[in-house]
Amino acid sequence: MKTEINGDDLLAIGYTEGRVLGEALKAAAALPDITREELLALLTKVKQYPENFLDDEHMESLATALIEELNKPVDTTIALIEEKREYAVYGADYIEEGAGKQMAIAMQLPVTVAGALMPDAHQGYGLPIGGVLATRNAIIPYGVGVDIGCRMALSVFDIPAEHFYENEAIYKRELIAHTKFGAGHGFHGRYKADHAVLDRSEFNITPFVKNLQDKAASQLGSSGGGNHFVEWGIIEFEQRDEVLNIEKGKYLALLSHSGSRGLGATIAGYYTRLAKDICRLPKEAANLAYLDMASEAGQEYWLAMNLAGDYASACHEVIHNKLTAAVGARVLAKVENHHNFAWKEQWHGEEVIVHRKGATPAGKDVMGIIPGSMTAPGFLVRGKGNEDAINSASHGAGRQLSRTKAIQQISQQDMKAVLKEHGVTLIGAGLDEAPMAYKDIHKVMAAQHDLVDVVARFEPKMVRMADDGSKED
């Protein structure tokens, strides 16, 4: 039976009159196999996180229209390099065509020095997710992405695996009590956290950034929607790790994935629009508009980006500190890495700006975390420093089903069965984040054998994510 919604329904969930409303109605008309409640929840999610739907065959046009409404096209004045420039590709069999096309365009920028595509890559907005791009004296806001400084954080505790299994109710209670998820969500009054990052001088670089300080304060220690999570799991070291000083064995661990919340998203939108006004590129490359690092705008963005990255780190620190105290644990080791960021690095003897949009830093001996899905293992890794990959690796497994396909093809019963099979407790999340929607993490890891060494394996056991707004059948 066809699900019917109208323009008033869309206006009620935050859409506005114009092209976007028309695209939303067209997208809704093409999805007859889900309930009205699921459809409105899905369209709400597209509006909140349009970048997540750019590789979705039903929602791509709507997602593009939403993003372009914030980033208006500009006149062409800067020519692209016509010659074809090669870039390294890892796991080519797992990468969709759209991501390759976007990477090829990025390689034509006059400021580009080198590029690489990771095995979890898929189409994004501007630079593909899983794309790594080194530039000369230039920073690309959409080469960093909307969720600036999005990162993984892992705490390994002095608690044996058996203790978790014997006390799951306690761990579930504390996970719910000390985490908060979803777009716009934060803390108020006595529940607000404090951190030195809120007193950073970079909040004073411009009135625009200063106006974001209160929002940052309220959202400190919270997580976004989409694929962001906080989870308990069991990490296994098959041999002693001398660097981390951890003995062989299985330990309780806490793993989190989220970014800079409204602070980062607002900074990204503002400086992308500014870059497009300053750097006018052909239509196919317009979303790769860059700022000269020697310019005032470039320096402003660099400072704001680093502030957002440190704020994202502070959010993880607050979450991990709360849960560590709540369960009375001692931290044996903590590892953290971010993606959706840009770094000043040396590459073939030259200082470059390395953009990793959905890619993990993997320089020589650099530690990182590469998650799978809510039922697939994640991996604690140590970088090999592969220069062809611009010292990078994947930031996860990557999707094999688009979000609408996942909602259409995967039932609640299917998802529950997979969770039960793997002994995973799930709090929140929708069918679009079902384990079956993701690529095989083992194949992805095999494709980057030359990029990282595996140090330990993490098995998720209790996962909290944002509620998708719909109810189970």
PEUR-V629581 format. One record per run of one state. SS is the DSSP state (~ for helix, > for strand, _ for the rest). FROM is the first residue (numbers start at 0). TO is the last residue. If there is no record, write none. Layout:
ss->[SS,SS]
from->[FROM,FROM]
to->[TO,TO]
//
This chain:
ss->[_,~,_,~,_,~,_,~,_,~,_,>,_,>,_,~,_,~,_,>,_,>,_,>,_,~,_,>,~,_,~,_,>,_,~,_,~,_,~,_,~,_,~,_,>,_,>,_,>,_,>,_,>,_,~,_,>,_,~,_,>,_,~,_,>,_,>,_,>,_,>,_,>,_,>,_,>,_,>,_,~,_,~,_,>,_,~,_,~,>,_,~,_,>,_]
from->[0,6,12,18,29,35,48,49,53,59,70,77,78,87,89,91,94,96,106,111,122,128,135,137,139,140,144,150,160,166,167,177,180,181,188,191,195,199,200,204,206,210,212,219,222,223,228,237,240,241,245,246,248,258,260,278,280,281,282,288,290,292,295,326,330,338,340,347,349,357,358,361,366,370,377,383,391,394,398,399,402,409,411,422,424,427,430,433,434,437,438,440,447,451,465]
to->[5,11,17,28,34,47,48,52,58,69,76,77,86,88,90,93,95,105,110,121,127,134,136,138,139,143,149,159,165,166,176,179,180,187,190,194,198,199,203,205,209,211,218,221,222,227,236,239,240,244,245,247,257,259,277,279,280,281,287,289,291,294,325,329,337,339,346,348,356,357,360,365,369,376,382,390,393,397,398,401,408,410,421,423,426,429,432,433,436,437,439,446,450,464,472]
//
